[in-house]
Amino acid sequence: MELIIFLVVGLIAGFIAAQIMGKKQDLLTNLIVGVVGAVVGGGISGLLGIAAYGLIARIVIATLGAMLCLFIWQKYKGR
């Protein structure tokens, strides 16, 4: 059950991050970006000592991580 919640949070976070960053992505790309963003955002928030309790907090952390991943990808791709 936790895996399903993680995937749904990743999907939502990937979609929100794509909308904020002005990207047009398909469902699978949103899922991948969101899941990677959840891992990155969770790692960074853990290093900063920020704990995410609840669904909304998880989505916010994952969205911020996904936005960071999209930003880095955009800079890398722009080279």
mmJSON file of the N, C-alpha and C atoms, coordinates in Angstrom:
{"data_MODEL":{"atom_site":{
"group_PDB":["ATOM","ATOM","ATOM","ATOM","ATOM","ATOM","ATOM","ATOM","ATOM","ATOM","ATOM","ATOM","ATOM","ATOM","ATOM","ATOM","ATOM","ATOM","ATOM","ATOM","ATOM","ATOM","ATOM","ATOM","ATOM","ATOM","ATOM","ATOM","ATOM","ATOM","ATOM","ATOM","ATOM","ATOM","ATOM","ATOM","ATOM","ATOM","ATOM","ATOM","ATOM","ATOM","ATOM","ATOM","ATOM","ATOM","ATOM","ATOM","ATOM","ATOM","ATOM","ATOM","ATOM","ATOM","ATOM","ATOM","ATOM","ATOM","ATOM","ATOM","ATOM","ATOM","ATOM","ATOM","ATOM","ATOM","ATOM","ATOM","ATOM","ATOM","ATOM","ATOM","ATOM","ATOM","ATOM","ATOM","ATOM","ATOM","ATOM","ATOM","ATOM","ATOM","ATOM","ATOM","ATOM","ATOM","ATOM","ATOM","ATOM","ATOM","ATOM","ATOM","ATOM","ATOM","ATOM","ATOM","ATOM","ATOM","ATOM","ATOM","ATOM","ATOM","ATOM","ATOM","ATOM","ATOM","ATOM","ATOM","ATOM","ATOM","ATOM","ATOM","ATOM","ATOM","ATOM","ATOM","ATOM","ATOM","ATOM","ATOM","ATOM","ATOM","ATOM","ATOM","ATOM","ATOM","ATOM","ATOM","ATOM","ATOM","ATOM","ATOM","ATOM","ATOM","ATOM","ATOM","ATOM","ATOM","ATOM","ATOM","ATOM","ATOM","ATOM","ATOM","ATOM","ATOM","ATOM","ATOM","ATOM","ATOM","ATOM","ATOM","ATOM","ATOM","ATOM","ATOM","ATOM","ATOM","ATOM","ATOM","ATOM","ATOM","ATOM","ATOM","ATOM","ATOM","ATOM","ATOM","ATOM","ATOM","ATOM","ATOM","ATOM","ATOM","ATOM","ATOM","ATOM","ATOM","ATOM","ATOM","ATOM","ATOM","ATOM","ATOM","ATOM","ATOM","ATOM","ATOM","ATOM","ATOM","ATOM","ATOM","ATOM","ATOM","ATOM","ATOM","ATOM","ATOM","ATOM","ATOM","ATOM","ATOM","ATOM","ATOM","ATOM","ATOM","ATOM","ATOM","ATOM","ATOM","ATOM","ATOM","ATOM","ATOM","ATOM","ATOM","ATOM","ATOM","ATOM","ATOM","ATOM","ATOM","ATOM","ATOM","ATOM","ATOM","ATOM","ATOM","ATOM","ATOM","ATOM","ATOM","ATOM","ATOM","ATOM","ATOM","ATOM"],
"id":[1,2,3,4,5,6,7,8,9,10,11,12,13,14,15,16,17,18,19,20,21,22,23,24,25,26,27,28,29,30,31,32,33,34,35,36,37,38,39,40,41,42,43,44,45,46,47,48,49,50,51,52,53,54,55,56,57,58,59,60,61,62,63,64,65,66,67,68,69,70,71,72,73,74,75,76,77,78,79,80,81,82,83,84,85,86,87,88,89,90,91,92,93,94,95,96,97,98,99,100,101,102,103,104,105,106,107,108,109,110,111,112,113,114,115,116,117,118,119,120,121,122,123,124,125,126,127,128,129,130,131,132,133,134,135,136,137,138,139,140,141,142,143,144,145,146,147,148,149,150,151,152,153,154,155,156,157,158,159,160,161,162,163,164,165,166,167,168,169,170,171,172,173,174,175,176,177,178,179,180,181,182,183,184,185,186,187,188,189,190,191,192,193,194,195,196,197,198,199,200,201,202,203,204,205,206,207,208,209,210,211,212,213,214,215,216,217,218,219,220,221,222,223,224,225,226,227,228,229,230,231,232,233,234,235,236,237],
"type_symbol":["N","C","C","N","C","C","N","C","C","N","C","C","N","C","C","N","C","C","N","C","C","N","C","C","N","C","C","N","C","C","N","C","C","N","C","C","N","C","C","N","C","C","N","C","C","N","C","C","N","C","C","N","C","C","N","C","C","N","C","C","N","C","C","N","C","C","N","C","C","N","C","C","N","C","C","N","C","C","N","C","C","N","C","C","N","C","C","N","C","C","N","C","C","N","C","C","N","C","C","N","C","C","N","C","C","N","C","C","N","C","C","N","C","C","N","C","C","N","C","C","N","C","C","N","C","C","N","C","C","N","C","C","N","C","C","N","C","C","N","C","C","N","C","C","N","C","C","N","C","C","N","C","C","N","C","C","N","C","C","N","C","C","N","C","C","N","C","C","N","C","C","N","C","C","N","C","C","N","C","C","N","C","C","N","C","C","N","C","C","N","C","C","N","C","C","N","C","C","N","C","C","N","C","C","N","C","C","N","C","C","N","C","C","N","C","C","N","C","C","N","C","C","N","C","C","N","C","C","N","C","C","N","C","C","N","C","C"],
"label_atom_id":["N","CA","C","N","CA","C","N","CA","C","N","CA","C","N","CA","C","N","CA","C","N","CA","C","N","CA","C","N","CA","C","N","CA","C","N","CA","C","N","CA","C","N","CA","C","N","CA","C","N","CA","C","N","CA","C","N","CA","C","N","CA","C","N","CA","C","N","CA","C","N","CA","C","N","CA","C","N","CA","C","N","CA","C","N","CA","C","N","CA","C","N","CA","C","N","CA","C","N","CA","C","N","CA","C","N","CA","C","N","CA","C","N","CA","C","N","CA","C","N","CA","C","N","CA","C","N","CA","C","N","CA","C","N","CA","C","N","CA","C","N","CA","C","N","CA","C","N","CA","C","N","CA","C","N","CA","C","N","CA","C","N","CA","C","N","CA","C","N","CA","C","N","CA","C","N","CA","C","N","CA","C","N","CA","C","N","CA","C","N","CA","C","N","CA","C","N","CA","C","N","CA","C","N","CA","C","N","CA","C","N","CA","C","N","CA","C","N","CA","C","N","CA","C","N","CA","C","N","CA","C","N","CA","C","N","CA","C","N","CA","C","N","CA","C","N","CA","C","N","CA","C","N","CA","C","N","CA","C","N","CA","C","N","CA","C","N","CA","C","N","CA","C","N","CA","C"],
"label_alt_id":[null,null,null,null,null,null,null,null,null,null,null,null,null,null,null,null,null,null,null,null,null,null,null,null,null,null,null,null,null,null,null,null,null,null,null,null,null,null,null,null,null,null,null,null,null,null,null,null,null,null,null,null,null,null,null,null,null,null,null,null,null,null,null,null,null,null,null,null,null,null,null,null,null,null,null,null,null,null,null,null,null,null,null,null,null,null,null,null,null,null,null,null,null,null,null,null,null,null,null,null,null,null,null,null,null,null,null,null,null,null,null,null,null,null,null,null,null,null,null,null,null,null,null,null,null,null,null,null,null,null,null,null,null,null,null,null,null,null,null,null,null,null,null,null,null,null,null,null,null,null,null,null,null,null,null,null,null,null,null,null,null,null,null,null,null,null,null,null,null,null,null,null,null,null,null,null,null,null,null,null,null,null,null,null,null,null,null,null,null,null,null,null,null,null,null,null,null,null,null,null,null,null,null,null,null,null,null,null,null,null,null,null,null,null,null,null,null,null,null,null,null,null,null,null,null,null,null,null,null,null,null,null,null,null,null,null,null],
"label_comp_id":["MET","MET","MET","GLU","GLU","GLU","LEU","LEU","LEU","ILE","ILE","ILE","ILE","ILE","ILE","PHE","PHE","PHE","LEU","LEU","LEU","VAL","VAL","VAL","VAL","VAL","VAL","GLY","GLY","GLY","LEU","LEU","LEU","ILE","ILE","ILE","ALA","ALA","ALA","GLY","GLY","GLY","PHE","PHE","PHE","ILE","ILE","ILE","ALA","ALA","ALA","ALA","ALA","ALA","GLN","GLN","GLN","ILE","ILE","ILE","MET","MET","MET","GLY","GLY","GLY","LYS","LYS","LYS","LYS","LYS","LYS","GLN","GLN","GLN","ASP","ASP","ASP","LEU","LEU","LEU","LEU","LEU","LEU","THR","THR","THR","ASN","ASN","ASN","LEU","LEU","LEU","ILE","ILE","ILE","VAL","VAL","VAL","GLY","GLY","GLY","VAL","VAL","VAL","VAL","VAL","VAL","GLY","GLY","GLY","ALA","ALA","ALA","VAL","VAL","VAL","VAL","VAL","VAL","GLY","GLY","GLY","GLY","GLY","GLY","GLY","GLY","GLY","ILE","ILE","ILE","SER","SER","SER","GLY","GLY","GLY","LEU","LEU","LEU","LEU","LEU","LEU","GLY","GLY","GLY","ILE","ILE","ILE","ALA","ALA","ALA","ALA","ALA","ALA","TYR","TYR","TYR","GLY","GLY","GLY","LEU","LEU","LEU","ILE","ILE","ILE","ALA","ALA","ALA","ARG","ARG","ARG","ILE","ILE","ILE","VAL","VAL","VAL","ILE","ILE","ILE","ALA","ALA","ALA","THR","THR","THR","LEU","LEU","LEU","GLY","GLY","GLY","ALA","ALA","ALA","MET","MET","MET","LEU","LEU","LEU","CYS","CYS","CYS","LEU","LEU","LEU","PHE","PHE","PHE","ILE","ILE","ILE","TRP","TRP","TRP","GLN","GLN","GLN","LYS","LYS","LYS","TYR","TYR","TYR","LYS","LYS","LYS","GLY","GLY","GLY","ARG","ARG","ARG"],
"label_asym_id":["A","A","A","A","A","A","A","A","A","A","A","A","A","A","A","A","A","A","A","A","A","A","A","A","A","A","A","A","A","A","A","A","A","A","A","A","A","A","A","A","A","A","A","A","A","A","A","A","A","A","A","A","A","A","A","A","A","A","A","A","A","A","A","A","A","A","A","A","A","A","A","A","A","A","A","A","A","A","A","A","A","A","A","A","A","A","A","A","A","A","A","A","A","A","A","A","A","A","A","A","A","A","A","A","A","A","A","A","A","A","A","A","A","A","A","A","A","A","A","A","A","A","A","A","A","A","A","A","A","A","A","A","A","A","A","A","A","A","A","A","A","A","A","A","A","A","A","A","A","A","A","A","A","A","A","A","A","A","A","A","A","A","A","A","A","A","A","A","A","A","A","A","A","A","A","A","A","A","A","A","A","A","A","A","A","A","A","A","A","A","A","A","A","A","A","A","A","A","A","A","A","A","A","A","A","A","A","A","A","A","A","A","A","A","A","A","A","A","A","A","A","A","A","A","A","A","A","A","A","A","A","A","A","A","A","A","A"],
"label_entity_id":["1","1","1","1","1","1","1","1","1","1","1","1","1","1","1","1","1","1","1","1","1","1","1","1","1","1","1","1","1","1","1","1","1","1","1","1","1","1","1","1","1","1","1","1","1","1","1","1","1","1","1","1","1","1","1","1","1","1","1","1","1","1","1","1","1","1","1","1","1","1","1","1","1","1","1","1","1","1","1","1","1","1","1","1","1","1","1","1","1","1","1","1","1","1","1","1","1","1","1","1","1","1","1","1","1","1","1","1","1","1","1","1","1","1","1","1","1","1","1","1","1","1","1","1","1","1","1","1","1","1","1","1","1","1","1","1","1","1","1","1","1","1","1","1","1","1","1","1","1","1","1","1","1","1","1","1","1","1","1","1","1","1","1","1","1","1","1","1","1","1","1","1","1","1","1","1","1","1","1","1","1","1","1","1","1","1","1","1","1","1","1","1","1","1","1","1","1","1","1","1","1","1","1","1","1","1","1","1","1","1","1","1","1","1","1","1","1","1","1","1","1","1","1","1","1","1","1","1","1","1","1","1","1","1","1","1","1"],
"label_seq_id":[1,1,1,2,2,2,3,3,3,4,4,4,5,5,5,6,6,6,7,7,7,8,8,8,9,9,9,10,10,10,11,11,11,12,12,12,13,13,13,14,14,14,15,15,15,16,16,16,17,17,17,18,18,18,19,19,19,20,20,20,21,21,21,22,22,22,23,23,23,24,24,24,25,25,25,26,26,26,27,27,27,28,28,28,29,29,29,30,30,30,31,31,31,32,32,32,33,33,33,34,34,34,35,35,35,36,36,36,37,37,37,38,38,38,39,39,39,40,40,40,41,41,41,42,42,42,43,43,43,44,44,44,45,45,45,46,46,46,47,47,47,48,48,48,49,49,49,50,50,50,51,51,51,52,52,52,53,53,53,54,54,54,55,55,55,56,56,56,57,57,57,58,58,58,59,59,59,60,60,60,61,61,61,62,62,62,63,63,63,64,64,64,65,65,65,66,66,66,67,67,67,68,68,68,69,69,69,70,70,70,71,71,71,72,72,72,73,73,73,74,74,74,75,75,75,76,76,76,77,77,77,78,78,78,79,79,79],
"pdbx_PDB_ins_code":[null,null,null,null,null,null,null,null,null,null,null,null,null,null,null,null,null,null,null,null,null,null,null,null,null,null,null,null,null,null,null,null,null,null,null,null,null,null,null,null,null,null,null,null,null,null,null,null,null,null,null,null,null,null,null,null,null,null,null,null,null,null,null,null,null,null,null,null,null,null,null,null,null,null,null,null,null,null,null,null,null,null,null,null,null,null,null,null,null,null,null,null,null,null,null,null,null,null,null,null,null,null,null,null,null,null,null,null,null,null,null,null,null,null,null,null,null,null,null,null,null,null,null,null,null,null,null,null,null,null,null,null,null,null,null,null,null,null,null,null,null,null,null,null,null,null,null,null,null,null,null,null,null,null,null,null,null,null,null,null,null,null,null,null,null,null,null,null,null,null,null,null,null,null,null,null,null,null,null,null,null,null,null,null,null,null,null,null,null,null,null,null,null,null,null,null,null,null,null,null,null,null,null,null,null,null,null,null,null,null,null,null,null,null,null,null,null,null,null,null,null,null,null,null,null,null,null,null,null,null,null,null,null,null,null,null,null],
"Cartn_x":[0.816,0.0,0.87,1.98,2.88,3.472,3.756,4.286,3.275,2.016,0.974,0.866,0.914,0.867,2.074,3.251,4.473,4.349,3.805,3.644,2.615,1.526,0.511,1.079,1.81,2.46,3.437,4.214,5.143,4.443,3.329,2.573,2.023,1.455,0.914,2.04,3.137,4.263,4.859,4.988,5.518,4.626,3.315,2.371,2.453,2.449,2.504,3.817,4.924,6.228,6.283,5.732,5.722,4.889,3.767,2.931,3.649,4.301,5.012,6.193,6.913,8.098,7.756,6.477,6.052,6.4,6.45,6.777,5.503,5.507,4.398,4.893,4.379,4.86,3.691,4.006,2.984,2.921,2.012,1.755,2.965,3.619,4.776,5.943,6.17,7.242,6.95,5.684,5.306,5.577,5.269,5.492,6.98,7.787,9.231,9.839,9.494,10.023,9.562,8.316,7.79,8.42,8.65,9.273,10.726,11.447,12.83,12.852,11.907,11.805,11.479,10.66,10.336,11.576,12.385,13.619,14.597,14.763,15.685,15.184,13.915,13.351,13.385,13.108,13.181,14.589,15.549,16.945,17.408,17.061,17.465,16.758,15.466,14.755,15.277,15.701,16.298,17.618,18.412,19.687,19.479,18.391,18.095,17.339,16.956,16.231,14.751,14.207,12.788,12.054,11.063,10.277,8.952,8.526,7.266,6.246,5.294,4.23,2.937,2.256,0.994,1.162,0.06,0.061,0.447,-0.098,0.19,1.672,2.241,3.67,4.527,4.163,4.906,4.832,3.658,3.494,4.325,4.346,5.128,6.617,7.129,8.55,8.878,8.021,8.258,8.194,7.28,7.165,8.41,8.894,10.12,11.307,11.393,12.451,12.318,11.081,10.851,11.181,10.859,11.213,12.723,13.431,14.891,15.429,14.865,15.3,15.028,13.856,13.549,14.467,14.793,15.703,17.09,17.595,18.918,18.915,17.85,17.749,17.733,17.0,16.928,18.291,19.028,20.371,21.318,21.221,22.068,21.757,20.493,20.049,20.387,20.465,20.744,22.188,23.071,24.493,24.742],
"Cartn_y":[-1.187,0.0,1.267,1.225,2.379,2.676,1.643,1.838,2.557,2.191,2.842,4.315,4.619,6.014,6.775,6.148,6.772,7.086,6.166,6.383,7.47,7.499,8.534,9.907,9.985,11.248,11.671,10.741,11.052,11.557,10.945,11.36,12.774,13.033,14.369,15.401,15.07,16.002,16.268,15.246,15.435,16.325,16.15,16.983,18.435,18.656,20.023,20.705,19.981,20.55,20.912,20.066,20.351,21.593,21.754,22.93,24.202,24.137,25.308,25.671,24.674,24.918,25.163,25.057,25.317,24.211,22.984,21.836,21.099,20.533,19.715,18.277,17.442,16.065,15.092,13.863,12.831,12.203,11.289,10.688,9.94,9.162,8.382,9.296,10.34,11.274,11.997,12.379,12.993,12.047,10.774,9.779,9.632,9.531,9.353,10.586,11.769,13.002,13.153,12.824,12.932,11.965,10.732,9.73,10.105,10.506,10.95,12.199,13.097,14.297,13.984,12.971,12.571,12.051,11.285,10.765,11.908,12.791,13.921,14.86,15.225,16.124,15.524,14.225,13.56,13.522,13.315,13.305,14.671,15.692,17.055,17.487,17.194,17.591,16.827,15.596,14.83,15.422,15.872,16.511,17.829,18.511,19.781,19.601,18.371,18.097,18.427,18.467,18.766,17.441,17.182,15.957,16.275,15.398,15.575,14.578,15.067,14.23,14.578,13.579,13.798,13.823,13.648,13.549,14.872,15.971,17.274,17.616,17.355,17.642,16.785,15.54,14.663,15.184,15.651,16.178,17.448,18.314,19.554,19.238,18.341,17.972,17.33,16.434,15.766,16.758,17.72,18.725,19.6,20.015,20.817,20.027,18.751,17.9,17.717,17.551,17.392,18.675,19.812,21.083,21.238,20.836,20.881,19.969,18.775,17.843,18.402,18.997,19.598,20.769,21.57,22.701,22.213,21.211,20.664,20.039,19.31,18.688,19.746,20.846,21.908,22.557,22.779,23.351,22.387,21.094,20.088,19.964,19.956,19.804,21.036,22.194,23.428,23.582,22.723,22.827,22.531],
"Cartn_z":[0.0,0.0,0.0,0.716,0.774,-0.604,-1.388,-2.735,-3.624,-3.507,-4.305,-3.933,-2.639,-2.193,-2.719,-2.672,-3.172,-4.662,-5.435,-6.871,-7.168,-6.403,-6.603,-6.235,-5.136,-4.756,-5.844,-6.371,-7.454,-8.697,-9.042,-10.217,-10.038,-8.888,-8.602,-8.588,-7.923,-7.841,-9.218,-10.036,-11.384,-12.223,-12.092,-12.824,-12.37,-11.049,-10.517,-10.913,-10.788,-11.143,-12.625,-13.477,-14.914,-15.209,-14.513,-14.725,-14.267,-13.117,-12.604,-13.491,-13.982,-14.801,-16.267,-16.641,-18.01,-18.983,-18.502,-19.348,-19.742,-20.935,-21.408,-21.424,-20.51,-20.378,-20.398,-20.753,-20.718,-19.321,-19.145,-17.836,-17.295,-18.13,-17.696,-17.297,-18.068,-17.739,-16.427,-16.217,-14.944,-13.783,-13.972,-12.924,-12.62,-13.648,-13.458,-12.792,-13.291,-12.714,-11.271,-11.002,-9.649,-8.677,-9.109,-8.231,-7.954,-8.99,-8.787,-7.909,-8.143,-7.322,-5.868,-5.641,-4.27,-3.554,-4.256,-3.661,-3.385,-4.375,-4.217,-3.123,-3.181,-2.182,-0.786,-0.681,0.617,1.162,0.296,0.722,1.2,0.438,0.813,2.092,2.198,3.415,4.627,4.43,5.526,5.97,5.011,5.349,6.088,5.754,6.407,7.714,8.023,9.258,9.179,7.979,7.785,7.584,8.41,8.304,7.618,6.719,5.997,6.529,7.297,7.823,7.105,6.638,5.946,4.438,3.77,2.311,1.647,2.126,1.518,1.655,2.814,3.018,2.101,1.911,0.994,-0.431,-0.832,-2.192,-2.366,-1.36,-1.448,-1.571,-0.723,-0.78,-2.119,-2.593,-3.877,-5.032,-4.96,-6.017,-6.075,-4.917,-4.892,-5.453,-5.101,-5.649,-7.148,-7.623,-9.061,-9.816,-9.213,-9.848,-9.939,-8.908,-8.939,-10.036,-10.149,-11.199,-12.589,-12.79,-14.087,-14.403,-13.391,-13.583,-13.989,-13.285,-13.603,-14.992,-15.315,-16.634,-17.729,-17.499,-18.468,-18.688,-17.61,-17.731,-18.437,-18.115,-18.745,-20.22,-20.55,-21.935,-22.768,-22.129,-22.833,-23.269,-22.791,-23.148,-24.586],
"occupancy":[1.0,1.0,1.0,1.0,1.0,1.0,1.0,1.0,1.0,1.0,1.0,1.0,1.0,1.0,1.0,1.0,1.0,1.0,1.0,1.0,1.0,1.0,1.0,1.0,1.0,1.0,1.0,1.0,1.0,1.0,1.0,1.0,1.0,1.0,1.0,1.0,1.0,1.0,1.0,1.0,1.0,1.0,1.0,1.0,1.0,1.0,1.0,1.0,1.0,1.0,1.0,1.0,1.0,1.0,1.0,1.0,1.0,1.0,1.0,1.0,1.0,1.0,1.0,1.0,1.0,1.0,1.0,1.0,1.0,1.0,1.0,1.0,1.0,1.0,1.0,1.0,1.0,1.0,1.0,1.0,1.0,1.0,1.0,1.0,1.0,1.0,1.0,1.0,1.0,1.0,1.0,1.0,1.0,1.0,1.0,1.0,1.0,1.0,1.0,1.0,1.0,1.0,1.0,1.0,1.0,1.0,1.0,1.0,1.0,1.0,1.0,1.0,1.0,1.0,1.0,1.0,1.0,1.0,1.0,1.0,1.0,1.0,1.0,1.0,1.0,1.0,1.0,1.0,1.0,1.0,1.0,1.0,1.0,1.0,1.0,1.0,1.0,1.0,1.0,1.0,1.0,1.0,1.0,1.0,1.0,1.0,1.0,1.0,1.0,1.0,1.0,1.0,1.0,1.0,1.0,1.0,1.0,1.0,1.0,1.0,1.0,1.0,1.0,1.0,1.0,1.0,1.0,1.0,1.0,1.0,1.0,1.0,1.0,1.0,1.0,1.0,1.0,1.0,1.0,1.0,1.0,1.0,1.0,1.0,1.0,1.0,1.0,1.0,1.0,1.0,1.0,1.0,1.0,1.0,1.0,1.0,1.0,1.0,1.0,1.0,1.0,1.0,1.0,1.0,1.0,1.0,1.0,1.0,1.0,1.0,1.0,1.0,1.0,1.0,1.0,1.0,1.0,1.0,1.0,1.0,1.0,1.0,1.0,1.0,1.0,1.0,1.0,1.0,1.0,1.0,1.0,1.0,1.0,1.0,1.0,1.0,1.0],
"B_iso_or_equiv":[0.0,0.0,0.0,0.0,0.0,0.0,0.0,0.0,0.0,0.0,0.0,0.0,0.0,0.0,0.0,0.0,0.0,0.0,0.0,0.0,0.0,0.0,0.0,0.0,0.0,0.0,0.0,0.0,0.0,0.0,0.0,0.0,0.0,0.0,0.0,0.0,0.0,0.0,0.0,0.0,0.0,0.0,0.0,0.0,0.0,0.0,0.0,0.0,0.0,0.0,0.0,0.0,0.0,0.0,0.0,0.0,0.0,0.0,0.0,0.0,0.0,0.0,0.0,0.0,0.0,0.0,0.0,0.0,0.0,0.0,0.0,0.0,0.0,0.0,0.0,0.0,0.0,0.0,0.0,0.0,0.0,0.0,0.0,0.0,0.0,0.0,0.0,0.0,0.0,0.0,0.0,0.0,0.0,0.0,0.0,0.0,0.0,0.0,0.0,0.0,0.0,0.0,0.0,0.0,0.0,0.0,0.0,0.0,0.0,0.0,0.0,0.0,0.0,0.0,0.0,0.0,0.0,0.0,0.0,0.0,0.0,0.0,0.0,0.0,0.0,0.0,0.0,0.0,0.0,0.0,0.0,0.0,0.0,0.0,0.0,0.0,0.0,0.0,0.0,0.0,0.0,0.0,0.0,0.0,0.0,0.0,0.0,0.0,0.0,0.0,0.0,0.0,0.0,0.0,0.0,0.0,0.0,0.0,0.0,0.0,0.0,0.0,0.0,0.0,0.0,0.0,0.0,0.0,0.0,0.0,0.0,0.0,0.0,0.0,0.0,0.0,0.0,0.0,0.0,0.0,0.0,0.0,0.0,0.0,0.0,0.0,0.0,0.0,0.0,0.0,0.0,0.0,0.0,0.0,0.0,0.0,0.0,0.0,0.0,0.0,0.0,0.0,0.0,0.0,0.0,0.0,0.0,0.0,0.0,0.0,0.0,0.0,0.0,0.0,0.0,0.0,0.0,0.0,0.0,0.0,0.0,0.0,0.0,0.0,0.0,0.0,0.0,0.0,0.0,0.0,0.0,0.0,0.0,0.0,0.0,0.0,0.0],
"pdbx_formal_charge":[null,null,null,null,null,null,null,null,null,null,null,null,null,null,null,null,null,null,null,null,null,null,null,null,null,null,null,null,null,null,null,null,null,null,null,null,null,null,null,null,null,null,null,null,null,null,null,null,null,null,null,null,null,null,null,null,null,null,null,null,null,null,null,null,null,null,null,null,null,null,null,null,null,null,null,null,null,null,null,null,null,null,null,null,null,null,null,null,null,null,null,null,null,null,null,null,null,null,null,null,null,null,null,null,null,null,null,null,null,null,null,null,null,null,null,null,null,null,null,null,null,null,null,null,null,null,null,null,null,null,null,null,null,null,null,null,null,null,null,null,null,null,null,null,null,null,null,null,null,null,null,null,null,null,null,null,null,null,null,null,null,null,null,null,null,null,null,null,null,null,null,null,null,null,null,null,null,null,null,null,null,null,null,null,null,null,null,null,null,null,null,null,null,null,null,null,null,null,null,null,null,null,null,null,null,null,null,null,null,null,null,null,null,null,null,null,null,null,null,null,null,null,null,null,null,null,null,null,null,null,null,null,null,null,null,null,null],
"auth_seq_id":[1,1,1,2,2,2,3,3,3,4,4,4,5,5,5,6,6,6,7,7,7,8,8,8,9,9,9,10,10,10,11,11,11,12,12,12,13,13,13,14,14,14,15,15,15,16,16,16,17,17,17,18,18,18,19,19,19,20,20,20,21,21,21,22,22,22,23,23,23,24,24,24,25,25,25,26,26,26,27,27,27,28,28,28,29,29,29,30,30,30,31,31,31,32,32,32,33,33,33,34,34,34,35,35,35,36,36,36,37,37,37,38,38,38,39,39,39,40,40,40,41,41,41,42,42,42,43,43,43,44,44,44,45,45,45,46,46,46,47,47,47,48,48,48,49,49,49,50,50,50,51,51,51,52,52,52,53,53,53,54,54,54,55,55,55,56,56,56,57,57,57,58,58,58,59,59,59,60,60,60,61,61,61,62,62,62,63,63,63,64,64,64,65,65,65,66,66,66,67,67,67,68,68,68,69,69,69,70,70,70,71,71,71,72,72,72,73,73,73,74,74,74,75,75,75,76,76,76,77,77,77,78,78,78,79,79,79],
"auth_comp_id":["MET","MET","MET","GLU","GLU","GLU","LEU","LEU","LEU","ILE","ILE","ILE","ILE","ILE","ILE","PHE","PHE","PHE","LEU","LEU","LEU","VAL","VAL","VAL","VAL","VAL","VAL","GLY","GLY","GLY","LEU","LEU","LEU","ILE","ILE","ILE","ALA","ALA","ALA","GLY","GLY","GLY","PHE","PHE","PHE","ILE","ILE","ILE","ALA","ALA","ALA","ALA","ALA","ALA","GLN","GLN","GLN","ILE","ILE","ILE","MET","MET","MET","GLY","GLY","GLY","LYS","LYS","LYS","LYS","LYS","LYS","GLN","GLN","GLN","ASP","ASP","ASP","LEU","LEU","LEU","LEU","LEU","LEU","THR","THR","THR","ASN","ASN","ASN","LEU","LEU","LEU","ILE","ILE","ILE","VAL","VAL","VAL","GLY","GLY","GLY","VAL","VAL","VAL","VAL","VAL","VAL","GLY","GLY","GLY","ALA","ALA","ALA","VAL","VAL","VAL","VAL","VAL","VAL","GLY","GLY","GLY","GLY","GLY","GLY","GLY","GLY","GLY","ILE","ILE","ILE","SER","SER","SER","GLY","GLY","GLY","LEU","LEU","LEU","LEU","LEU","LEU","GLY","GLY","GLY","ILE","ILE","ILE","ALA","ALA","ALA","ALA","ALA","ALA","TYR","TYR","TYR","GLY","GLY","GLY","LEU","LEU","LEU","ILE","ILE","ILE","ALA","ALA","ALA","ARG","ARG","ARG","ILE","ILE","ILE","VAL","VAL","VAL","ILE","ILE","ILE","ALA","ALA","ALA","THR","THR","THR","LEU","LEU","LEU","GLY","GLY","GLY","ALA","ALA","ALA","MET","MET","MET","LEU","LEU","LEU","CYS","CYS","CYS","LEU","LEU","LEU","PHE","PHE","PHE","ILE","ILE","ILE","TRP","TRP","TRP","GLN","GLN","GLN","LYS","LYS","LYS","TYR","TYR","TYR","LYS","LYS","LYS","GLY","GLY","GLY","ARG","ARG","ARG"],
"auth_asym_id":["A","A","A","A","A","A","A","A","A","A","A","A","A","A","A","A","A","A","A","A","A","A","A","A","A","A","A","A","A","A","A","A","A","A","A","A","A","A","A","A","A","A","A","A","A","A","A","A","A","A","A","A","A","A","A","A","A","A","A","A","A","A","A","A","A","A","A","A","A","A","A","A","A","A","A","A","A","A","A","A","A","A","A","A","A","A","A","A","A","A","A","A","A","A","A","A","A","A","A","A","A","A","A","A","A","A","A","A","A","A","A","A","A","A","A","A","A","A","A","A","A","A","A","A","A","A","A","A","A","A","A","A","A","A","A","A","A","A","A","A","A","A","A","A","A","A","A","A","A","A","A","A","A","A","A","A","A","A","A","A","A","A","A","A","A","A","A","A","A","A","A","A","A","A","A","A","A","A","A","A","A","A","A","A","A","A","A","A","A","A","A","A","A","A","A","A","A","A","A","A","A","A","A","A","A","A","A","A","A","A","A","A","A","A","A","A","A","A","A","A","A","A","A","A","A","A","A","A","A","A","A","A","A","A","A","A","A"],
"auth_atom_id":["N","CA","C","N","CA","C","N","CA","C","N","CA","C","N","CA","C","N","CA","C","N","CA","C","N","CA","C","N","CA","C","N","CA","C","N","CA","C","N","CA","C","N","CA","C","N","CA","C","N","CA","C","N","CA","C","N","CA","C","N","CA","C","N","CA","C","N","CA","C","N","CA","C","N","CA","C","N","CA","C","N","CA","C","N","CA","C","N","CA","C","N","CA","C","N","CA","C","N","CA","C","N","CA","C","N","CA","C","N","CA","C","N","CA","C","N","CA","C","N","CA","C","N","CA","C","N","CA","C","N","CA","C","N","CA","C","N","CA","C","N","CA","C","N","CA","C","N","CA","C","N","CA","C","N","CA","C","N","CA","C","N","CA","C","N","CA","C","N","CA","C","N","CA","C","N","CA","C","N","CA","C","N","CA","C","N","CA","C","N","CA","C","N","CA","C","N","CA","C","N","CA","C","N","CA","C","N","CA","C","N","CA","C","N","CA","C","N","CA","C","N","CA","C","N","CA","C","N","CA","C","N","CA","C","N","CA","C","N","CA","C","N","CA","C","N","CA","C","N","CA","C","N","CA","C","N","CA","C","N","CA","C","N","CA","C","N","CA","C","N","CA","C","N","CA","C"],
"pdbx_PDB_model_num":[1,1,1,1,1,1,1,1,1,1,1,1,1,1,1,1,1,1,1,1,1,1,1,1,1,1,1,1,1,1,1,1,1,1,1,1,1,1,1,1,1,1,1,1,1,1,1,1,1,1,1,1,1,1,1,1,1,1,1,1,1,1,1,1,1,1,1,1,1,1,1,1,1,1,1,1,1,1,1,1,1,1,1,1,1,1,1,1,1,1,1,1,1,1,1,1,1,1,1,1,1,1,1,1,1,1,1,1,1,1,1,1,1,1,1,1,1,1,1,1,1,1,1,1,1,1,1,1,1,1,1,1,1,1,1,1,1,1,1,1,1,1,1,1,1,1,1,1,1,1,1,1,1,1,1,1,1,1,1,1,1,1,1,1,1,1,1,1,1,1,1,1,1,1,1,1,1,1,1,1,1,1,1,1,1,1,1,1,1,1,1,1,1,1,1,1,1,1,1,1,1,1,1,1,1,1,1,1,1,1,1,1,1,1,1,1,1,1,1,1,1,1,1,1,1,1,1,1,1,1,1,1,1,1,1,1,1]
}}}
